[in-house]
Amino acid sequence: MSTIITLSQEEIESNFDFALKLCAKGHTIKVITKDEKAVLLTPVMGYTQLPDDVNIPDAEEFVPDPGAVGAYVAESMREMTQDF
């Protein structure tokens, strides 16, 4: 299980390399900015770790299929609500 580490903007600015290493090891970094907003640095699966048969398009290229999205949502809702 990853942990969430809270740092101020000043702390992240002075220790950015270390924070990235923590992130690479599975930790999520919550940064509180000077104007008291929250920003997350969180690890995600790198492209080099994806299996060959997984294709994740760039956000600019992706056009969702409304029918497929609707079917996925309907199936997910059936699974989540079957015991209620």
N, C-alpha and C positions, 0 to 999 in steps of 0.2 A: 504494500500500500504506500502510495506517495504521500508526502507531507506538504503542507502549505507553510511557507516561510514568509513572514511579513517584514518588509524593509522599507525604509524611507527613500525618497528620491536621492537624497545625498548619499545614503549608504550604497545604493545600487550604482550610482555614478562612480564612486571611488572603488568599488569591488566588482565591476561588471564581469570581468573574466571569470572570477570565482563563482559568481551567480550563474553564469552560463554552464559552468562545469556541474554545479548542483542540478541544474535543469536537465542536463544530459544524463544524469544519474537517476532521473525520475521525479525530482522534486518540483513543485510548482512555487514560483516566487510571486508574491503579491506585493506590488510597489504602491505605496501611498505617495502621490505626487505633492508638490508644494502647494497646489490649490486643492488638496485633500480629495482628489479623485483616485480611484483604484485602477491599476493596470496589472494584468497577469502575464507572466512569462511561464509558459507551460510546455512540457515535452510532448511531442507528437511523433508518430512513426515516420522515420525518414524515408525518402524515396528509395534509397539504396537497400532498405530492409523489406520493401514490398515484393511479394511473389511476382513472377513474370506475368501471370494471368490477370493481375489487378491493374486497371488503368484509371488513374485519378486525373480528370481533366483540370486545366487551369480554370479559375473562376470566370475569366473573360470568355472562354470557349464553351462553357457548359450551358446547355439549354435543356431544362428538365422536360420530361414527357408527362403531361398532366394525367394521362390515363394510368401510367405506371406508378406515379406518385400516389394517385387516389387508391389504387389497388393495394399498394404497400401500407398506406395509412389504415385502410379498412381492415386488412389482415392483422396489423399490429394492434389495433383497437380490439379486435375479436380475441386475440391472445391475451391481452391485458385485462379484459373484462369477463372472461369466461367463468371465473369462480365467484362473480358478484351476483 
